[in-house]
Amino acid sequence: MKNILVVIICVTSLCLSSCKDWIDVNPKTDIEAEEFFTSEDGFKSALTGLYSMMVLEKSYGRQMTFDFIERLVQRYDNYAPGAVTDEERALIYNYGETESSKTAIADIWLKLYNEIANINNFLQYLETNGDVIVTDGYRELMEGEARGLRAFHYLDLLRLWGPIYSQDSTKACIPYREKFNSDSAPLMAANEVMKRIIADLKQAEELLKNDPMNYERVADEPFVGARKYRMNKYAVKAMLARAYLYAGNKAQAARYAREVINGSGLRLARDNREDVSLYEETLFALSMYNMEEKLSAYWKDGSNFDTQYYISRSNISSVFEINEGIGLNDMRYRSNYGFIHTSGNLFLCRKYLGSGLYGENIPLIRLSEMYYILAESVDLSECGQYINAVKNARGISRAYNLGTNVTESQRLEALNKEYQKEFFAEGQYFYFLKRHNMSTFYRCPVENFSAYVLPVPDDEKTYGEAE
């Protein structure tokens, strides 16, 4: 990449509410941040800065969660006045010519690799200057989090720019770098990228084996509190479940999903009137300071919407199976639970409209995904119990439970419906569809959908000027 901006954001707490240091670093010049990594507090602030970067709009603060990735699966109805055609809705898939798509793809690519550069820089300094970290266990905690974050980023890059993994896992797709330097990096085969993702996660798992896992804030030492806002031990295990399933290793995916379900101490949420983002069951989240103001163009509490990402009655009724009676009590659909319902038949997701204890959260990994991974990875006779666990917790009657005598296609259909409902505005549904190479989906505007692989931006064929 031609210009990498390394941002070290110091904050007074994990609320990410203030910043005082911005350090520009170009990988082709001498690093100018040595003085920052000369104390334990400096490393703490630098690590917190890695999370702060992810909250920006070109990253997980918008594009990678509720915006571009969700628009790829045709979630919203906030089009200009007048009937929109399938041809118009399909323009987003003309990645090389539709300007909004080209811009979003280039922005996401640059931003994710920028964040990886920061992570690599942090790990490099941790290796050379880590002796200044004197508190027992903190160095391991920091390295484990950083490695987990690097794997998190690379897996999303692979899921967007990589091939249909089950069909062509050896295809070269993205550059992979784990050093902060100016060396060129060629496109690497998807299976080789996956090996490195798994290796980072396994190292992170070992480094975080003594993670205190304090879900609440710790007043006298904030660094080890509020672990849901960090790449904690169980977030890493959840990432291993996610990565193994993507790679087709269902045995390992099931193993790690079970470890998270049984060991994390979290339970599936049953009420989202206040806990709109389901923080209660969140394994890893980001905190966006002043979210209400920053995201008001997309989400706002009210009865009239303009640019906000609302959906129509027909859309919400189909997704949540309202006409069939299945979703009437589903908290993911209900008024003032999962959605705002207006008299004008417009519906707005509430996940980004929380306040107080449950406000300003961006969920990135939740417990429900572990149930779905387990359901997809076990024998058909067992899968229903894990899908039903989520459905029942959300308020769907047991009368609609999946039984034990199901076919593979019925399992896939049930999971498809649940991914649509559960991860609305979170950016996960596209990856489910891609993993199964589905030729269509609800509201798909084209026949035989195949736009699952994003093109590498024209001027960013590699990260580091590789061919």
C-alpha positions as CSV (number, residue, x, y, z in Angstrom):
1,M,0.0,0.0,0.0
2,K,1.2,3.4,-0.8
3,N,0.4,5.2,2.4
4,I,-0.2,3.5,5.8
5,L,-1.4,5.7,8.6
6,V,-0.6,4.1,11.9
7,V,-2.9,5.5,14.5
8,I,-2.2,5.1,18.2
9,I,-5.2,6.3,20.1
10,C,-4.8,6.7,23.8
11,V,-8.0,6.5,25.8
12,T,-8.8,7.0,29.4
13,S,-11.0,3.9,29.5
14,L,-12.5,1.2,27.2
15,C,-15.4,3.6,26.5
16,L,-12.9,5.0,23.9
17,S,-14.0,8.5,24.8
18,S,-10.8,10.5,24.3
19,C,-7.7,10.6,22.2
20,K,-4.5,12.4,22.6
21,D,-1.8,10.8,20.4
22,W,-1.8,10.3,16.6
23,I,1.4,8.9,15.2
24,D,2.0,8.8,11.4
25,V,4.2,6.0,10.2
26,N,5.0,5.1,6.6
27,P,6.3,1.5,6.2
28,K,8.9,2.8,3.7
29,T,10.5,5.2,6.2
30,D,12.0,4.8,9.7
31,I,9.5,4.1,12.4
32,E,9.0,7.3,14.5
33,A,7.1,5.7,17.4
34,E,9.9,4.1,19.4
35,E,9.3,6.4,22.3
36,F,5.7,5.3,22.6
37,F,6.6,1.7,23.4
38,T,9.0,2.4,26.3
39,S,6.6,1.7,29.1
40,E,3.8,-0.7,30.2
41,D,1.3,2.2,30.0
42,G,2.4,3.0,26.5
43,F,1.8,-0.6,25.4
44,K,-1.6,-0.6,27.1
45,S,-2.6,2.6,25.2
46,A,-1.3,1.3,22.0
47,L,-3.3,-1.9,22.3
48,T,-6.4,0.0,23.1
49,G,-5.7,2.1,20.0
50,L,-6.0,-1.0,17.9
51,Y,-9.6,-1.5,19.0
52,S,-10.3,2.2,18.6
53,M,-9.3,2.1,14.9
54,M,-11.8,-0.7,14.3
55,V,-14.7,1.6,15.3
56,L,-14.2,4.0,12.4
57,E,-16.8,4.0,9.6
58,K,-14.7,2.4,6.9
59,S,-14.2,-0.5,9.2
60,Y,-16.5,-2.2,11.7
61,G,-18.1,1.1,12.7
62,R,-20.2,0.9,9.6
63,Q,-19.0,-0.7,6.3
64,M,-18.1,-4.1,7.8
65,T,-21.1,-4.5,9.9
66,F,-24.4,-2.8,9.0
67,D,-23.6,-1.1,5.7
68,F,-21.9,-2.4,2.6
69,I,-21.8,-6.1,3.7
70,E,-25.5,-6.0,4.5
71,R,-26.4,-4.2,1.4
72,L,-24.7,-7.0,-0.6
73,V,-27.6,-9.2,0.7
74,Q,-30.3,-6.6,-0.1
75,R,-31.3,-5.9,3.5
76,Y,-32.8,-2.5,3.3
77,D,-35.6,-0.5,1.6
78,N,-34.3,3.1,1.9
79,Y,-34.2,3.8,-1.8
80,A,-35.1,7.0,-3.5
81,P,-38.9,7.6,-3.9
82,G,-40.4,5.5,-6.6
83,A,-40.4,1.8,-7.4
84,V,-36.9,0.3,-7.5
85,T,-36.2,-2.3,-10.1
86,D,-34.1,-5.5,-9.8
87,E,-31.7,-4.1,-12.3
88,E,-31.1,-1.0,-10.1
89,R,-30.7,-3.1,-6.9
90,A,-28.2,-5.3,-8.8
91,L,-25.9,-2.4,-9.6
92,I,-24.1,-2.9,-6.3
93,Y,-22.6,-6.2,-7.7
94,N,-21.0,-4.4,-10.7
95,Y,-17.9,-4.1,-8.5
96,G,-15.7,-2.7,-11.2
97,E,-17.9,0.0,-12.6
98,T,-20.5,1.1,-10.0
99,E,-18.7,4.0,-8.3
100,S,-20.2,3.4,-4.8
101,S,-19.1,-0.2,-4.8
102,K,-15.6,0.6,-6.1
103,T,-15.2,3.2,-3.4
104,A,-16.5,0.9,-0.6
105,I,-14.3,-2.0,-1.7
106,A,-11.2,0.1,-1.9
107,D,-11.9,1.8,1.4
108,I,-12.5,-1.5,3.3
109,W,-9.4,-3.1,1.7
110,L,-7.2,-0.1,2.7
111,K,-8.7,0.2,6.2
112,L,-8.4,-3.5,7.1
113,Y,-4.8,-3.6,5.9
114,N,-4.0,-0.4,7.7
115,E,-5.3,-2.0,10.9
116,I,-3.2,-5.1,10.3
117,A,-0.2,-2.9,9.8
118,N,-0.8,-1.4,13.2
119,I,-1.2,-4.8,14.7
120,N,2.0,-6.0,13.1
121,N,3.8,-2.9,14.4
122,F,2.5,-3.5,17.9
123,L,3.6,-7.1,17.9
124,Q,7.0,-6.1,16.5
125,Y,7.6,-3.7,19.4
126,L,6.2,-6.2,21.8
127,E,8.9,-8.6,20.7
128,T,11.8,-6.0,21.0
129,N,10.6,-3.8,23.9
130,G,8.2,-6.1,25.8
131,D,10.5,-6.3,28.8
132,V,9.2,-3.0,29.9
133,I,5.9,-4.7,30.7
134,V,6.4,-5.6,34.3
135,T,3.0,-6.7,35.5
136,D,2.8,-10.5,35.7
137,G,0.9,-12.0,32.7
138,Y,0.2,-8.7,30.9
139,R,2.7,-9.3,28.1
140,E,1.1,-12.6,27.3
141,L,-2.4,-11.0,27.5
142,M,-1.3,-8.3,25.1
143,E,0.3,-10.6,22.6
144,G,-2.7,-13.0,22.7
145,E,-5.2,-10.2,22.0
146,A,-3.1,-8.8,19.2
147,R,-2.7,-12.2,17.5
148,G,-6.4,-12.8,17.8
149,L,-7.1,-9.4,16.3
150,R,-4.8,-10.1,13.3
151,A,-6.6,-13.4,12.7
152,F,-9.9,-11.7,13.0
153,H,-9.0,-9.2,10.2
154,Y,-7.4,-11.8,7.9
155,L,-10.4,-14.1,8.2
156,D,-12.7,-11.3,7.1
157,L,-10.4,-10.4,4.2
158,L,-10.4,-14.0,3.2
159,R,-14.2,-14.3,3.5
160,L,-14.6,-11.2,1.2
161,W,-11.8,-11.5,-1.3
162,G,-11.1,-15.2,-1.1
163,P,-12.7,-17.9,-3.3
164,I,-15.5,-20.2,-2.5
165,Y,-13.3,-22.1,-0.1
166,S,-15.0,-25.5,-0.5
167,Q,-14.4,-25.3,-4.2
168,D,-11.1,-23.7,-4.8
169,S,-9.1,-23.3,-1.6
170,T,-5.7,-23.1,-3.4
171,K,-6.6,-20.0,-5.4
172,A,-4.3,-17.0,-4.7
173,C,-6.5,-14.2,-3.3
174,I,-5.0,-11.8,-0.8
175,P,-1.6,-10.7,0.4
176,Y,-0.6,-11.9,3.9
177,R,2.0,-10.0,6.0
178,E,2.9,-10.5,9.6
179,K,5.8,-8.0,9.7
180,F,5.7,-4.3,9.6
181,N,8.2,-3.5,6.8
182,S,8.3,-2.4,3.2
183,D,8.8,-5.9,1.7
184,S,6.5,-6.8,-1.1
185,A,3.9,-9.5,-0.5
186,P,2.3,-11.5,-3.3
187,L,-1.2,-12.8,-3.3
188,M,-1.3,-16.0,-1.2
189,A,-3.4,-19.1,-1.7
190,A,-6.6,-19.2,0.4
191,N,-5.6,-22.4,2.2
192,E,-2.2,-20.9,3.1
193,V,-3.9,-17.8,4.5
194,M,-6.2,-20.0,6.5
195,K,-3.2,-22.0,8.0
196,R,-1.8,-18.7,9.2
197,I,-5.1,-17.6,10.7
198,I,-5.4,-20.8,12.6
199,A,-1.8,-20.6,13.8
200,D,-2.3,-17.1,15.1
201,L,-5.5,-18.2,16.9
202,K,-3.9,-21.3,18.4
203,Q,-1.0,-19.1,19.7
204,A,-3.5,-16.6,21.0
205,E,-5.4,-19.4,22.8
206,E,-2.3,-20.5,24.6
207,L,-1.3,-17.0,25.5
208,L,-4.7,-16.2,26.9
209,K,-5.1,-19.4,28.9
210,N,-5.0,-17.3,32.1
211,D,-7.3,-14.5,30.9
212,P,-9.1,-13.3,34.0
213,M,-12.3,-13.0,31.9
214,N,-13.8,-10.2,33.9
215,Y,-17.0,-9.3,32.1
216,E,-17.6,-6.3,34.4
217,R,-15.3,-3.3,34.7
218,V,-12.5,-3.4,37.3
219,A,-12.2,0.0,38.9
220,D,-8.7,-0.3,40.2
221,E,-7.3,-1.9,37.0
222,P,-9.5,-1.2,33.9
223,F,-7.0,-3.1,31.7
224,V,-8.3,-6.4,32.9
225,G,-11.9,-5.5,33.1
226,A,-14.8,-5.4,30.6
227,R,-13.2,-8.3,28.7
228,K,-16.1,-8.4,26.2
229,Y,-14.6,-5.3,24.6
230,R,-11.3,-7.2,24.1
231,M,-10.2,-10.2,22.1
232,N,-10.5,-12.4,25.1
233,K,-10.0,-16.1,25.6
234,Y,-13.5,-17.2,24.6
235,A,-13.6,-14.7,21.7
236,V,-10.5,-16.5,20.4
237,K,-12.1,-19.9,20.8
238,A,-15.2,-18.6,19.0
239,M,-12.9,-17.4,16.2
240,L,-11.4,-20.9,16.0
241,A,-14.9,-22.3,15.7
242,R,-15.7,-19.8,12.9
243,A,-12.5,-20.3,11.0
244,Y,-12.6,-24.1,11.2
245,L,-16.1,-24.2,9.9
246,Y,-15.2,-21.9,7.0
247,A,-12.3,-24.3,6.3
248,G,-14.6,-27.3,6.3
249,N,-13.2,-28.9,9.5
250,K,-16.5,-29.5,11.3
251,A,-15.0,-31.7,14.0
252,Q,-12.8,-28.9,15.3
253,A,-15.5,-26.3,14.7
254,A,-17.9,-28.3,16.9
255,R,-15.2,-28.7,19.5
256,Y,-14.5,-25.0,19.9
257,A,-18.2,-24.0,19.7
258,R,-18.9,-26.4,22.6
259,E,-16.0,-25.0,24.6
260,V,-17.5,-21.5,24.2
261,I,-21.0,-22.5,25.0
262,N,-20.0,-24.6,28.1
263,G,-17.2,-22.5,29.4
264,S,-17.9,-18.8,28.7
265,G,-20.5,-18.4,31.4
266,L,-22.8,-16.6,29.0
267,R,-26.4,-17.5,28.2
268,L,-28.6,-16.8,25.3
269,A,-30.5,-13.5,25.8
270,R,-34.3,-13.6,26.1
271,D,-35.1,-9.9,26.2
272,N,-33.8,-7.1,24.0
273,R,-35.9,-4.2,25.0
274,E,-33.0,-2.6,26.8
275,D,-30.1,-4.8,25.7
276,V,-30.7,-4.0,22.0
277,S,-27.4,-5.4,20.8
278,L,-27.6,-8.5,22.9
279,Y,-24.5,-7.5,24.9
280,E,-25.6,-10.1,27.5
281,E,-24.4,-12.9,25.2
282,T,-21.7,-11.0,23.3
283,L,-18.3,-12.6,23.2
284,F,-16.5,-9.7,21.5
285,A,-17.8,-6.2,20.8
286,L,-16.5,-2.7,20.1
287,S,-17.7,0.4,21.9
288,M,-18.4,3.5,19.8
289,Y,-18.4,6.7,21.8
290,N,-21.3,9.0,21.0
291,M,-22.9,6.4,18.8
292,E,-26.3,8.0,18.6
293,E,-24.9,11.2,17.0
294,K,-22.3,9.4,14.8
295,L,-24.8,6.9,13.3
296,S,-27.9,9.1,13.2
297,A,-27.9,9.1,9.4
298,Y,-28.4,5.4,9.5
299,W,-30.2,4.7,12.8
300,K,-32.4,7.0,14.9
301,D,-35.3,6.5,17.3
302,G,-38.4,8.0,15.9
303,S,-41.4,7.5,13.7
304,N,-40.2,9.2,10.5
305,F,-37.1,8.1,8.6
306,D,-35.1,9.7,5.7
307,T,-31.7,8.3,5.1
308,Q,-32.0,5.7,7.8
309,Y,-31.8,2.0,6.9
310,Y,-35.5,1.1,7.3
311,I,-37.2,-1.9,5.8
312,S,-40.8,-2.5,4.5
313,R,-43.6,-4.5,6.0
314,S,-43.3,-7.2,3.3
315,N,-39.6,-7.4,3.9
316,I,-39.8,-7.8,7.6
317,S,-42.8,-10.2,7.4
318,S,-40.9,-12.5,5.0
319,V,-37.6,-12.5,7.0
320,F,-39.3,-13.2,10.3
321,E,-42.0,-15.4,9.0
322,I,-44.8,-13.3,10.3
323,N,-47.6,-14.3,8.0
324,E,-46.9,-17.9,8.9
325,G,-47.3,-17.0,12.6
326,I,-43.8,-18.3,13.4
327,G,-42.3,-14.9,14.3
328,L,-45.1,-13.0,16.0
329,N,-43.4,-13.4,19.4
330,D,-39.8,-13.4,18.1
331,M,-38.0,-10.6,20.1
332,R,-35.8,-10.0,17.0
333,Y,-39.0,-8.8,15.2
334,R,-41.3,-7.4,17.9
335,S,-42.1,-3.7,18.3
336,N,-39.7,-2.0,20.7
337,Y,-37.7,-5.2,21.0
338,G,-35.8,-5.9,17.8
339,F,-37.4,-3.2,15.7
340,I,-39.1,0.1,15.8
341,H,-42.5,-0.3,14.1
342,T,-44.1,2.8,12.7
343,S,-47.6,3.6,11.6
344,G,-46.3,4.2,8.1
345,N,-45.3,0.5,7.9
346,L,-41.6,1.3,8.1
347,F,-39.4,-0.8,10.4
348,L,-36.0,0.1,11.8
349,C,-33.6,-2.2,13.6
350,R,-32.8,-1.2,17.2
351,K,-29.4,-2.8,17.6
352,Y,-27.5,0.5,17.4
353,L,-30.0,2.5,19.5
354,G,-29.1,1.4,23.0
355,S,-28.5,3.6,25.9
356,G,-27.1,3.4,29.4
357,L,-25.4,0.1,30.3
358,Y,-26.4,-1.4,27.0
359,G,-25.6,1.5,24.8
360,E,-23.0,2.2,22.1
361,N,-22.1,-1.5,21.4
362,I,-21.1,-3.0,18.1
363,P,-21.4,-6.8,18.4
364,L,-18.8,-8.8,16.4
365,I,-19.1,-12.3,17.9
366,R,-22.1,-13.5,19.8
367,L,-23.0,-16.8,21.5
368,S,-25.8,-17.6,19.2
369,E,-23.3,-18.1,16.3
370,M,-21.7,-20.9,18.4
371,Y,-25.1,-22.7,18.5
372,Y,-25.4,-22.4,14.7
373,I,-21.9,-23.6,14.1
374,L,-22.5,-26.6,16.4
375,A,-25.9,-27.3,14.6
376,E,-24.1,-27.3,11.2
377,S,-21.2,-29.5,12.4
378,V,-22.9,-32.3,14.3
379,D,-25.0,-35.3,13.1
380,L,-28.4,-34.4,11.6
381,S,-30.2,-36.0,14.4
382,E,-28.5,-33.6,16.9
383,C,-28.7,-30.4,14.9
384,G,-32.2,-29.4,15.9
385,Q,-31.5,-29.0,19.6
386,Y,-29.0,-26.2,18.9
387,I,-31.1,-24.3,16.4
388,N,-34.2,-24.7,18.7
389,A,-32.2,-23.4,21.6
390,V,-31.8,-20.0,19.9
391,K,-35.3,-19.9,18.4
392,N,-36.9,-20.6,21.8
393,A,-34.7,-18.1,23.6
394,R,-35.9,-15.5,21.1
395,G,-39.5,-16.3,21.7
396,I,-40.5,-18.7,18.9
397,S,-42.9,-21.4,20.1
398,R,-41.6,-24.9,20.5
399,A,-44.4,-25.9,18.2
400,Y,-42.1,-24.7,15.4
401,N,-39.0,-26.7,16.6
402,L,-36.9,-28.6,14.3
403,G,-37.1,-32.4,15.0
404,T,-34.5,-35.1,15.0
405,N,-35.5,-36.6,11.6
406,V,-34.2,-34.0,9.3
407,T,-32.4,-34.0,5.9
408,E,-29.3,-32.0,5.1
409,S,-31.4,-29.6,3.0
410,Q,-33.8,-29.0,5.9
411,R,-30.9,-28.3,8.2
412,L,-29.4,-25.8,5.7
413,E,-32.8,-24.2,5.2
414,A,-33.3,-23.8,8.9
415,L,-29.9,-22.2,9.4
416,N,-30.4,-19.9,6.4
417,K,-33.6,-18.5,8.0
418,E,-31.9,-18.1,11.4
419,Y,-28.8,-16.4,10.0
420,Q,-31.2,-13.9,8.2
421,K,-33.0,-13.2,11.5
422,E,-30.3,-13.3,14.0
423,F,-27.6,-11.3,12.3
424,F,-29.7,-8.5,10.8
425,A,-27.5,-5.4,10.4
426,E,-24.4,-7.3,11.7
427,G,-22.7,-8.3,8.5
428,Q,-22.6,-12.1,9.0
429,Y,-25.3,-13.3,6.6
430,F,-23.2,-12.7,3.4
431,Y,-20.5,-15.0,4.7
432,F,-23.0,-17.8,5.4
433,L,-24.4,-17.5,1.8
434,K,-20.9,-17.5,0.4
435,R,-19.7,-20.4,2.4
436,H,-22.5,-22.5,0.9
437,N,-22.2,-20.9,-2.5
438,M,-26.0,-20.3,-2.6
439,S,-27.3,-19.3,-6.0
440,T,-30.0,-17.2,-4.6
441,F,-31.4,-15.7,-1.4
442,Y,-34.4,-13.7,-0.3
443,R,-34.7,-10.5,-2.4
444,C,-31.8,-11.6,-4.7
445,P,-32.1,-9.3,-7.7
446,V,-30.3,-11.6,-10.2
447,E,-30.5,-15.2,-11.4
448,N,-27.8,-17.6,-10.3
449,F,-26.0,-15.2,-7.9
450,S,-22.2,-15.5,-8.1
451,A,-20.9,-12.1,-6.9
452,Y,-19.2,-13.6,-3.8
453,V,-15.6,-12.6,-4.5
454,L,-14.7,-8.9,-4.3
455,P,-12.1,-7.7,-6.7
456,V,-8.7,-6.5,-5.4
457,P,-8.7,-2.7,-5.9
458,D,-6.9,-1.7,-9.1
459,D,-4.1,0.2,-7.4
460,E,-3.8,-2.2,-4.5
461,K,-3.1,-5.5,-6.2
462,T,-0.9,-6.4,-3.2
463,Y,-0.1,-5.0,0.2
464,G,3.4,-3.8,-0.4
465,E,3.7,-3.5,-4.2
466,A,3.7,-7.2,-4.9
467,E,2.7,-8.5,-8.3
